[in-house]
Amino acid sequence: MRPTGRLHLGHLLGALPNWVRLQDRYQCFYCVADLHALTTRFDSVESMKRDGIEMVADWIAAGIDPERSVVFRQSEVKEHSELALLLGMLVPVSWLTRVPSYKEMVGELGERIATLGFLGYPVLQTADIILYKASRVPVGEDQLSHLELAREITRRFNSLYGEVFPEPKAILTKTPRLVGLDGRKMSKSYGNTIDMAEEPEVVRKKVMSMFTDPARKRLKDAGHPDKCNVFSYHRFFDTPQEELDEISLGCRQADIGCTECKQRLAARILARLDPIRERRRELLQEPGLIEDILEGGRGKAQEVATRVLGEACEAIGI
C-alpha cells in the first residue's frame, strides 16, 4: 500500500479485513510501497515517511500482526529496485502503455506524471511480488489486469532463463462499495472520507454532513432508504437487521428524521473505530516502536530477497 495519506473507512471495510484474515492461511508480506508513492509524489516527499508510520499504525491497530507477518518499507530492501531493473530489460513498452491506469492517470494529471518511473510502475510491482516467490496476491476485480501483466512478465523471464519464479495467482477479494460522504467515489482529494484515526467529535460532525435522499427535504417527507447514502452505511457497520428494518420503515413513513438516522450511524461507526484509535494511539506514543517493527520486517524481507535475487542473477548469468 502506498503511503499517500491517512487510511479511511474504505480501507477499514475493504483491504484491511482481507489482509488480517490472510494471516491465518499464508506467510504474508505487507509492504509500505514508498517507491511507488514517488511516482506521484516526487516533488512532495517530506511527509511520505510520516504517512508511512501512520499507515503501519493503522495496519497493526486493525489486526496486522508483525510477529506473524513481515511488515517492511519497500525502499529499504534494495533488491526490489534491482530486480525491477532486470525485469525492465525484458518488458516491451507496448505492454506498459496499454495498462488502463497509465492512460487514465496521465489524462487526469497531465504530462508531468508521464515519467519513466510511472510508465514502469507495473514492472516494479511485479518485482515486489515475485521477489518473495509469492504464490497468491489479494486483489479486487479491478486489479486483475495488473496482476495478469505481472504474470506475463514472469512467464517471459522464465521462458528466457528457466523456471525461477512461480506465476502469482489472484486471491479475489470482494469489498463493499462504500461511497464518499457526498455520494461520490470515496477519495482524499474530494475531502469526502472519514479517517480511521478521526477523533469522535470529527466523526460525528462528518456523519451529520452526509448527503441523504435528495427527495426528502423536510422531516414530514417520505424517504427512500435505497437511495440514501446514510442508510447504505448502516449495512456496513453492524446495525442489526431488526434496527435496519425499523429505520427503513420509519424513513419511508417519515417517522424517523435524517438527524436521528445519522446519530445512530455515528454511534455505530465510533463503536468500530474506538478500539482501533486507542490501539494506534498506544503504538504511536512509544517512541521509535513503528520504526523498530519496520526494521525487524526489513531483516526478514531482506533475507528472502537476497536469496531470490541471487537465483535470478545466476539464471541470467550475471
N, C-alpha and C positions, 0 to 999 in steps of 0.2 A: 504494500500500500504506500502511495506517495505521501510524504509529509507536506501537505499543501494547506493545512488549516485544521481547525478543531473538528472532531468527529461529531456526527449529529444522529438524530433518531433513525434516519435511513440506514446508517451503519449498524446501529444497535439492533434493528429488526432484520437487517439483511445479511451482510458478510459475517459479522462477528459471531452470531449464534452457530453458523455453519462451521466456522473455524474452531470454535470451542468443542463442538461435537466430534470433529475430525481427530482430535487428540486421543480419543478413546480407541481409534482404529489404526492410526498411522503414526509414523515418526514425522513430525511436521516441522517445516522451516518457515518462519514468519519474518519477512524482510522489510525493514524501513528503506524504501526504494528512493533514496535521496539522489542517486544519479539520474533516475528517470524524472525526478522533480526538476532537475536542471534544464530539461528540455523546454519548460515553460517559465522557469524562474531564474534563468541565467543572469538576469540583471537585478535580482532582488533576493539574494540568498541569505541575508543577515538573520532572518527569522527562521530559516529552514531547520537548523539544529534544534532550536527551542520547540518548534512544531513537532519534530520527531520525538522529543522527550514526552511531550503532552500526549502524543498519539500512542506511544507504548504504554503510558499510564492508563489510557482508556482501554487498550487491549487487555492488560492484566486485570484491571478492575472489572471487566466484562467476563473474565474467566480464562484467558490465555495463561497457561502455567509455564513459566520459563524453566522450571525443573523438569517438565515433561517434553517441552518443545524447544526448538532453537530459535531464539529471538535475537536479531542482529541488524547492524547497519550495513547496507549494500556497499557503500564506498570504502568500508574498512576491510573488505575482502577483495583484494586487487585481482584475484582470478576471474571475477565477473567481467572486468574490463578486458582482460587478456583473451578470454575465450570469445567474447563478443567480437574482438578484432579478428580473430582467426575465422570465426563463422562469417564475418563480413566479406571475406575474400571469396566466399562461395555463393553469395546471395545476389541474384540479378536485381538491378534497380527496378525492373518492371514488377517484381514480386512486392516490392515495398510501396510503390506508388499506387497499387491497386487496393491497398488497405483503406477501408471506408473512413476510419477515424482520421487518417492523414489528410484526405481531401476536405473533410468537414472542418477540422481544426484550422487548416490553412485558410479556408474560406471564411472562417469566423474571426481569426486573429490576424490574418494578413501575412505578407511575405516575411515579416520579422521572425516568424516561427518556422519558416521553411529552411531549416538548418540541416546540416549533415546529421547532427545528433538526433533531431526529431524524426528525420526520414529513417534512421537506423534503429529507432525505438524497438521495433519487433525483434531485431537481431539481439540486442541486449536482453530483451525479455526472454528470448529463447535460451540465452546463456544462463540467466537466472534459474531457469527450470532444470536444464539438463546438466548443469554443473553439479547437482546433487543426485543425478540419475533418478529424478522424480518420476514415479510411475503414474501419479494422479495429480491433477490440478483442479481445484474447485473454481468453477466459472458459472456465470449465468448464460442463458442462450445468446445474449447479445455479444458475448465474448468468444463464442465458438470459432469465429473466423480467425481471431488472433491465435488461438491455440492450434488451429489447423495449419497456419503458416509455420508455427514452431515445429509442428510435426514434419512439414515439408523440408524445412532446413535440416532437421535431424536426419531424415531419410537421405538427403543429399550428402551430408557428411559421412554417414555410414556406408553409402554406396561407393564413395571415393576412397575411404581409409579403413573400412572394416567396422564391425558392429561394436562400437564403443558405447553408444548411448541408447537406452530404451526410448521408444516413441511414447511421449506422455499422453495419457488419455484423460478425458474430461470427467470430473465428478459434477454433474449438472445439479446446481442448487437453485431451488425455487425461492425467490424472495418476494415479500409482499410489496405491492405497488403503493408506496406511501408518497403522496404528492406534497408539495410545499404548503406552507400556511396560507398562501394566496391562491392555491389551486393549480399553480404552475408546477413544472418539474422542480423537485427539491434541489436547491443549489445555493452554495455560499454566495455566489455572485449575484443572486436575486435577493439575498437577505431574507429568505423565507424558511429558515431552518430553526430547529431547537437543538442546541448542542447538548451532548451528554453531560458536560460539566456545568451546565447552566444553573445558576442559583434559583431557589424555589420561587422567589418573587418575580424573577425574569420569566420563568416558565409560565407562571400564571398570567403575566401580562401578555406574553406572546399568544397563549391559547385564547385569551379574550379578544385578541385582534384577528383571529382566524376568520376567513371567509365562510359563510354558511350558504344555505339555499337562497339564491338570488330572488326567488319569488316570494320569500317570506320577509316582508319589510316591517310588519307590525306584529306584536305579540298575538293578536287575535287571528292573524292569517294562518291558514292551514299550511303545514310544511311538507316537504318531500325528502325524507331521510336518504333515499337512494341517490339524491343529487347534492347531498350536503357533505362537505369535506370533514366537518367535525364528527359526524356520525361514522364516517369511514374509519377515522382514527380509533373510535371506541372499539371497533372489531379487533384492532391490533394490540390493545393494551388491557387485556384480561377482564373486560367488562363482561360479567356473567350473562348468559343468554336471556335469562329472565329479565334482567335490567335492560338489556338491548331491546327486548320486545316492548317493555314499558316505555322506553324513550321513543321508540319508533311510533307507537300508538299515540303517545302524548304529543309528539310533534305533529302528526297528521291531524289530530283533533284540536290542536292549538291549546293543549292543557299544560305543556311544558315549553317554556321560552328558551331561546338560544343561550341566554346568560346562564341559566341553570344547567343546561346541557354542557356548556363549556366548563363550568365549575366542576362538574363531575369528571369530565375528561382530564382536567388539570390534576385532580387528585389521583387518578389512575396513572398518569404519566409520572408524577412525582413518586408514587409508590415503587415504580420500576427504577427510577433514577437515583433515589436517595441512597441506597446501599452502594451503588456504583460511585456516586460522588464522594461518599465517605471513604471508600477504599482508595480512590485515586488521590484524595487529599492526604491520606496516610503515606502513600508512596512518594508523593512529591515533597512532603515535609522532611523526609530523611535525605539529607544532602548526599548527592552522588549515587543514590541507590539505583536509579534507572540506568545511569552510565555503567555501573558495575554489572547490571544484568546484561546490557548490550555487549560489554567486554567479555563476559562469560560466554555469551552466544557467539561472539566473533571467533573465539577459540575453537568452539565445536564446529562452526561452519568452515573455518579455515582448514581444519584437519581433513574434512571431506573434500573441500575444493582443491587443495594442493594435490591430493592423490589423483582425483579425477582429471584435473588439467594435465597432470603428468602423463596419464594414459592417453589423452587426446594428442599431446605433443609427440609422444612416442609413435602413435599411429600415423601421424602426418609425416614424421621423420625429421623433426626439428628439435 
